[in-house]
Amino acid sequence: MPKVYKVGISSKARGQFTGHVKFLQRESLNAAKRLVSSYKKSIARIADNPFQFPFADELDISSLPQNTYRKCLFEERYKMLFKLEETLAIIVAVIDTRMENTDL
């Protein structure tokens, strides 16, 4: 039986995602629903096999160690950053890739 990873979501990542959904709700309720659906599917994919996602080494932030954070792209322009700790995948950020992100 394949190993299934537990997925934890940091409060910071949860807040970032909530902000993205609230913004989209003001523009299009359908777009917000698609974002939530895609987010849930992506979390399930991470739980199933977190190693299918590449390292997020393109991040040019000296305080983040290389080969530690992985990225999961979803709904065309959003990205989850997560790290693995044994059998736990921890989502640490949910980013709109169109925005500059200095708050990681």
C-alpha positions in Angstrom: 0.0 0.0 0.0 1.5 3.4 -1.0 2.3 5.8 1.8 -0.1 8.7 2.1 1.3 11.9 3.6 -0.6 14.1 6.0 -0.9 17.7 4.9 -0.7 20.5 7.4 -1.4 24.1 6.5 0.3 26.9 8.4 -1.9 29.8 9.7 0.0 32.1 7.4 -0.8 30.0 4.3 -4.4 29.6 5.4 -4.7 33.4 5.7 -3.0 34.0 2.3 -5.4 31.5 0.6 -8.4 33.1 2.4 -7.3 36.5 1.1 -7.1 35.2 -2.5 -10.6 33.7 -2.3 -12.1 36.8 -0.8 -10.6 38.9 -3.5 -11.9 36.6 -6.2 -15.4 36.5 -4.7 -15.7 40.3 -5.3 -14.9 39.8 -9.0 -16.5 36.3 -9.8 -18.1 33.8 -7.5 -17.5 31.1 -10.1 -13.7 31.9 -10.2 -13.6 31.7 -6.4 -15.3 28.3 -6.4 -12.9 27.0 -9.1 -9.9 28.2 -6.9 -11.2 26.4 -3.9 -11.9 23.2 -5.8 -8.4 23.3 -7.4 -6.8 24.0 -4.0 -8.5 21.0 -2.5 -7.5 18.7 -5.4 -3.9 20.0 -5.1 -3.8 19.2 -1.4 -5.0 15.6 -2.2 -2.2 15.3 -4.9 0.4 16.5 -2.3 -0.9 13.9 0.2 -0.7 11.2 -2.5 2.8 11.9 -3.7 4.6 15.1 -2.6 7.7 14.1 -4.6 5.9 14.7 -7.9 6.4 18.4 -7.3 9.7 20.1 -8.1 11.8 22.1 -5.7 11.0 25.8 -5.6 14.7 26.8 -6.1 13.8 29.7 -8.3 12.9 31.7 -5.1 15.6 34.2 -4.8 15.4 34.6 -1.0 18.7 33.9 0.8 17.0 33.0 4.0 15.3 29.9 2.4 17.5 26.8 2.1 17.8 25.3 -1.4 16.1 21.9 -2.0 13.8 22.2 0.9 10.6 23.8 -0.3 8.5 22.3 -3.1 6.0 24.1 -5.3 2.6 23.0 -6.4 1.1 25.2 -9.2 -2.7 25.2 -9.4 -5.5 27.2 -11.1 -3.1 28.6 -13.6 -1.6 31.4 -11.5 -1.4 30.2 -7.9 1.4 28.3 -6.2 1.6 26.5 -2.9 5.0 26.2 -1.2 5.4 23.2 1.1 8.1 21.3 2.9 8.3 17.7 4.0 9.0 16.5 7.5 8.9 12.7 7.6 5.3 11.8 6.7 3.9 15.4 6.9 3.8 17.9 4.1 3.5 21.4 5.5 2.1 24.1 3.3 3.8 27.3 4.3 2.6 29.8 1.6 -0.1 30.2 -1.0 1.0 32.8 -3.6 -0.6 34.6 -6.5 2.2 34.3 -9.0 1.2 37.7 -10.6 2.2 39.5 -7.4 5.6 40.2 -6.0 6.0 38.1 -2.9 8.3 39.5 -0.2 6.3 38.0 2.7 7.6 34.5 2.7 
